[in-house]
């Protein structure tokens, strides 16, 4: 069998098994084992397992459970709630002020943890009911919560960027640095969209009353004090990385320590809270590790078959400009993101795409930012956009999945505009790194 036929058979087997509803980790693992024994025989198994061993023993992977634990503790403390309530004191007079406040708080939460599912649930509980109570447009409110929550894929310390750095063997600190400007642009584009819609039609986002703005805070000073703790935690994590004081893994541990101190100082710590946070961390990291193991085995056997050389040669032989090749990669990532979890997309595509990017003379750091924006799009995209299902679990019963998917379409368009801008002007991502 030729490598071209083997590639078609491998891809076909993956999609055929996806229809059965099996978890992606099991699918990739089963296909990897089948192709190892079928193509090479049992003697090749140690070569594949060595690749898996290399993945699970990567030191930087320790940062993932640290950041997940930090997010879990934040979800169960009152820190995020106080941050949200404080922001309304400053944004309440704006048309669409609560929606603007939601985007800003989502940006802060992304800078604290880099976990997207928890942000959606948290904002769905805190922000969505308040916007609906104040008479905000339903679709605008839903879209803001989903798009704001998706900022965690881009804003450091993004787990997506950590996994990309591990697979692509590039500096995670450089990825974090490059991601800051695009993340800020995305946040500002969401805020701009909200303000334009609400200025043109004030009924879509009426300003808050004075009583609502100041509820729970005696003054702006009291509101400011509630912002200090999350700001200090974000500074502790990101400042230590950018200042060269700590590696990403060490900064993640410092972040957990900072959140624990804050929770203890607020009198919110309990063994039940810690147990639930640790349980959530184990479940989330277990999913990431198992998908990573299956995908690492699959990519390992495919590379042994010569698949990486086959794909690379096929793409490099195309008589098109390099930017067209990158556009094809972007299209593949978007389509796969509609059906697969981001970790599966990363593990299956990046070992093939990143070497091609380097051959074409592009920066793998820049491509990492493009990948992160793509994963933001996949987080919202129907039919399996995770954001919709996270929000549906905490949204009022009258909000359907159809309402959610319709609501996120304008924000997907904004994400694609930022993706296009990054393709045309790579300096948007690279100027801080350079």
C-alpha positions in Angstrom: 0.0 0.0 0.0 1.3 3.5 -0.9 1.6 6.3 1.6 -1.2 8.2 -0.2 -3.5 5.2 0.2 -2.4 4.8 3.8 -3.2 8.5 4.5 -6.7 8.2 3.0 -7.3 5.0 5.0 -6.1 6.6 8.2 -8.2 9.7 7.9 -11.2 7.7 6.9 -10.8 5.4 9.9 -10.7 8.4 12.3 -13.9 10.0 10.9 -15.7 6.6 10.7 -14.9 6.0 14.4 -15.9 9.6 15.3 -19.4 8.8 14.1 -19.7 6.0 16.7 -19.3 8.6 19.5 -16.1 7.1 21.0 -13.9 9.6 22.8 -11.2 11.1 20.5 -8.4 9.8 22.8 -9.6 6.2 22.3 -10.1 6.7 18.6 -6.6 8.0 17.9 -5.1 5.4 20.1 -6.9 2.5 18.4 -6.1 3.8 14.9 -2.4 4.2 16.0 -2.2 0.7 17.2 -4.0 -0.7 14.2 -1.6 1.0 11.8 1.5 0.2 13.9 0.7 -3.6 13.7 -0.7 -3.5 10.2 2.0 -1.4 8.6 5.2 -2.4 10.5 4.3 -5.3 12.8 4.7 -5.5 16.6 8.4 -4.7 16.6 7.6 -1.0 15.8 5.6 -0.5 18.9 8.5 0.7 21.1 9.2 3.5 18.6 5.6 4.8 18.9 5.5 4.5 22.7 8.8 6.4 23.0 7.0 9.4 21.3 4.2 9.1 23.9 6.8 9.0 26.7 8.4 12.1 25.3 5.0 14.0 25.5 4.0 13.0 29.0 7.4 13.7 30.5 7.7 17.2 29.1 8.5 19.6 32.0 6.4 22.5 30.7 3.3 20.3 30.8 3.2 20.8 34.6 2.0 24.3 34.0 -1.3 23.0 32.7 -2.7 21.5 35.9 -1.4 24.5 37.8 -3.4 26.9 35.7 -6.4 24.7 35.7 -6.3 24.5 39.5 -6.0 28.3 39.6 -9.1 28.7 37.5 -11.0 26.2 39.5 -10.2 28.0 42.7 -11.2 31.4 41.2 -14.5 29.9 40.0 -15.4 28.8 43.5 -14.3 32.0 45.3 -15.9 35.4 45.3 -13.0 37.1 43.6 -14.5 37.0 40.1 -17.9 38.0 41.4 -16.5 41.1 43.1 -14.5 42.0 40.0 -17.6 41.8 37.9 -19.6 43.9 40.4 -16.9 46.5 40.7 -16.7 47.0 36.9 -20.3 48.1 36.7 -19.5 51.1 38.8 -17.2 52.3 36.0 -19.1 51.1 32.9 -22.7 51.5 34.0 -23.2 54.9 32.4 -22.2 53.7 28.9 -24.9 52.4 26.5 -24.4 48.7 26.6 -22.3 49.2 29.7 -22.9 45.8 31.3 -21.9 44.1 28.0 -18.7 46.2 27.9 -18.1 45.4 31.6 -18.6 41.6 30.7 -15.9 41.8 28.0 -13.4 43.6 30.3 -14.0 41.1 33.1 -13.6 38.2 30.7 -10.3 39.7 29.6 -9.2 39.9 33.3 -10.3 36.4 34.0 -8.4 35.1 30.9 -5.3 36.8 32.2 -5.7 35.1 35.5 -6.3 31.5 34.4 -6.3 30.8 30.6 -9.2 28.3 31.0 -12.2 29.0 28.7 -14.9 26.6 29.9 -15.0 28.0 33.4 -15.2 31.6 32.2 -18.3 30.8 30.1 -20.0 29.2 33.0 -19.0 32.0 35.4 -20.1 34.8 33.0 -23.3 32.9 32.2 -24.2 32.9 35.9 -23.0 36.5 36.7 -23.5 38.6 33.6 -26.2 37.0 31.4 -29.1 37.2 34.0 -28.2 40.8 34.8 -28.2 41.8 31.1 -31.5 40.1 30.5 -33.0 41.7 33.6 -32.0 45.2 32.4 -33.6 44.7 29.0 -30.6 44.0 26.9 -31.0 42.4 23.5 -30.9 38.6 24.0 -28.6 37.9 21.1 -26.1 40.6 22.0 -26.0 39.4 25.7 -25.4 35.8 24.7 -22.8 36.7 22.1 -20.8 38.8 24.5 -20.7 36.0 27.1 -19.5 33.4 24.6 -17.0 35.6 22.8 -15.7 37.1 26.0 -15.2 33.6 27.5 -13.3 32.6 24.4 -10.6 35.2 25.0 -9.0 32.6 27.3 -7.6 30.8 24.2 -5.6 33.8 23.3 -4.8 35.9 26.4 -1.7 34.6 28.4 -1.5 32.3 30.3 -3.5 30.4 27.6 -3.4 26.6 27.8 -3.8 26.6 24.0 -0.5 28.5 23.6 1.2 26.2 26.2 0.2 23.1 24.3 1.2 24.8 21.0 4.6 25.6 22.5 5.2 22.0 23.6 4.3 20.6 20.2 6.1 23.2 18.1 9.1 23.3 20.4 9.1 27.1 20.6 9.4 29.5 23.6 6.1 29.7 25.5 7.1 33.0 26.9 7.5 34.4 23.4 4.1 33.0 22.4 2.6 34.8 25.5 4.3 38.0 24.5 3.1 37.8 20.9 -0.5 37.0 22.0 -1.0 40.2 24.0 -1.6 42.6 21.1 -4.0 40.4 19.2 -5.9 39.6 22.5 -6.3 43.3 23.2 -7.4 43.9 19.6 -10.0 41.2 20.0 -11.3 42.7 23.3 -11.5 46.2 21.8 -13.3 44.9 18.7 -15.9 43.2 20.9 -16.3 46.4 22.9 -16.5 48.5 19.7 -19.2 46.3 18.2 -21.3 46.5 21.4 -20.9 50.3 21.6 -21.8 50.8 17.9 -24.9 48.6 18.2 -26.1 50.2 21.4 -25.4 53.8 20.2 -27.4 53.1 17.0 -30.2 51.5 19.0 -30.1 52.3 22.7 -32.8 49.8 23.5 -30.3 47.0 22.8 -28.3 48.0 25.9 -29.9 50.6 28.2 -27.5 52.3 30.7 -27.8 51.2 34.4 -29.6 53.1 37.0 -27.5 54.8 39.8 -28.8 52.3 42.3 -27.8 49.3 40.1 -24.3 50.8 39.5 -23.5 51.3 43.2 -25.2 48.2 44.6 -22.8 46.5 47.0 -20.2 49.3 46.8 -20.2 52.5 48.9 -17.9 54.3 46.6 -15.6 54.0 43.6 -12.8 53.5 46.1 -14.4 50.3 47.4 -14.9 49.1 43.9 -11.3 49.8 43.1 -10.1 47.8 46.1 -12.0 44.7 44.8 -10.0 45.0 41.5 -6.6 45.0 43.3 -6.5 41.3 44.2 -7.1 39.9 40.7 -4.8 42.5 39.2 -2.0 41.5 41.7 -2.5 37.8 40.8 -2.3 38.5 37.1 0.8 40.7 37.7 2.4 37.9 39.8 1.9 35.4 37.0 2.6 37.4 33.8 5.0 39.8 35.4 7.2 37.0 36.6 7.3 35.4 33.1 8.0 38.6 31.2 10.4 39.9 33.9 12.5 36.7 33.6 12.0 35.9 37.2 10.2 32.6 36.6 9.5 30.1 33.9 6.0 29.5 32.8 5.7 26.4 35.0 7.0 28.2 38.0 4.8 31.2 37.3 1.8 28.9 37.2 2.7 27.6 40.7 3.0 31.2 41.9 -0.4 31.9 40.5 -2.0 29.0 42.5 -0.2 30.2 45.6 -1.5 33.8 45.1 -5.1 32.6 44.6 -4.9 30.4 47.7 -3.6 33.3 49.8 -6.4 35.5 48.5 -9.0 32.9 49.2 -7.6 32.4 52.7 -7.5 36.2 53.4 -11.2 36.5 52.3 -12.2 33.7 54.6 -13.6 31.6 51.8 -11.3 28.6 52.0 -12.8 25.2 52.9 -11.8 21.6 52.4 -14.9 21.1 50.3 -13.8 23.9 48.0 -10.3 22.4 47.7 -11.6 18.9 47.0 -13.9 20.2 44.2 -11.2 22.3 42.7 -8.7 19.4 42.7 -11.4 17.0 41.2 -12.1 19.4 38.4 -8.4 19.8 37.7 -7.9 16.0 37.5 -10.8 15.6 35.2 -9.7 18.4 32.8 -6.1 17.5 32.8 -6.9 13.8 32.4 -8.8 14.6 29.2 -5.9 16.7 27.9 -3.3 14.0 28.7 -5.3 11.1 27.2 -6.1 13.0 24.0 -2.4 14.0 23.9 -1.3 10.4 24.3 -3.6 9.1 21.6 -2.7 11.8 19.2 1.1 11.5 19.9 0.9 7.8 19.2 -1.1 8.4 15.9 1.3 11.1 14.7 4.3 9.0 15.7 3.2 6.0 13.6 2.1 8.2 10.7 5.6 9.8 10.7 7.1 6.3 10.7 5.0 5.6 7.6 6.6 8.6 6.0 3.4 10.7 6.2 5.1 13.9 7.3 7.4 13.7 4.3 4.5 12.9 2.0 2.3 15.8 3.2 5.2 18.2 3.3 6.3 17.3 -0.2 2.8 17.4 -1.6 2.3 20.9 -0.2 5.7 22.3 -1.1 5.3 21.0 -4.7 2.2 23.1 -5.2 2.7 25.9 -7.7 1.2 28.6 -5.4 2.4 31.4 -3.2 3.2 30.5 0.4 0.3 32.6 1.7 -2.1 30.4 -0.2 -0.7 27.4 1.6 -1.2 29.1 4.9 -4.8 29.9 3.9 -5.4 26.3 3.1 -4.0 25.4 6.6 -6.4 28.0 8.2 -9.3 26.4 6.3 -8.4 23.0 7.5 -8.1 24.2 11.1 -11.5 25.9 11.0 -13.2 22.9 9.5 -11.6 20.5 12.0 -12.5 22.9 14.8 -16.1 22.5 14.0 -16.0 18.8 14.8 -13.1 18.2 17.1 -11.9 19.5 20.5 -9.0 22.0 20.2 -6.5 19.7 21.9 -7.3 17.0 19.2 -6.9 19.5 16.4 -3.6 20.7 17.9 -2.1 17.2 18.3 -3.2 16.0 14.9 -2.3 19.0 12.7 0.6 20.9 14.3 3.3 18.2 14.0 2.7 18.3 10.3 1.9 22.0 9.8 4.7 23.6 11.9 7.7 22.1 10.0 6.1 23.3 6.7 5.7 26.8 8.2 9.4 26.8 9.0 10.3 25.5 5.5 8.3 28.4 4.0 10.3 30.8 6.0 7.6 32.0 8.4 7.8 32.3 12.2 6.3 29.4 14.2 5.5 32.0 16.9 3.4 34.0 14.4 1.7 30.8 13.3 1.0 29.9 16.9 -1.0 33.1 17.2 -2.9 32.3 14.1 -3.7 28.9 15.5 -5.0 30.4 18.8 -7.3 32.7 16.9 -8.6 29.7 14.9 -9.3 27.9 18.1 -11.3 30.9 19.3 -13.4 30.5 16.2 -13.8 26.8 16.8 -14.8 27.4 20.4 -17.9 29.3 19.1 -18.6 27.5 15.8 -21.6 25.3 15.2 -22.4 22.5 15.2 -20.2 21.4 18.2 -18.9 24.8 19.5 -18.2 24.1 23.2 -19.1 27.6 24.2 -22.8 27.0 23.3 -23.0 23.8 25.5 -21.2 25.4 28.4 -23.6 28.4 28.3 -26.7 26.2 27.7 -26.0 24.4 31.0 -26.4 27.6 33.1 -28.6 29.8 30.8 -32.3 30.4 31.5 -34.5 27.5 30.0 -36.0 29.8 27.3 -32.6 30.2 25.7 -32.1 27.5 23.1 -28.9 26.2 21.4 -30.2 27.8 18.2 -30.4 31.2 20.0 -26.8 30.8 21.2 -25.4 29.8 17.8 -27.2 32.7 16.0 -25.9 35.1 18.7 -22.2 34.2 18.2 -22.2 34.7 14.4 -21.2 38.4 14.5 -18.4 37.7 17.0 -17.1 34.8 14.8 -17.0 37.4 11.9 -14.9 39.7 14.2 -12.5 36.9 15.0 -12.1 36.1 11.3 -11.4 39.8 10.6 -8.6 39.8 13.3 -7.3 36.5 11.8 -7.2 38.2 8.3 -5.4 41.2 9.8 -2.8 38.9 11.4 -2.2 37.2 8.0 -1.8 40.6 6.2 0.2 42.3 9.0 2.2 39.7 11.0 3.8 42.6 12.9 0.6 42.8 14.9 1.8 39.8 16.8 5.5 39.9 16.4 6.4 43.5 17.3 6.7 42.9 21.0 8.7 39.7 20.5 11.1 41.4 18.1 
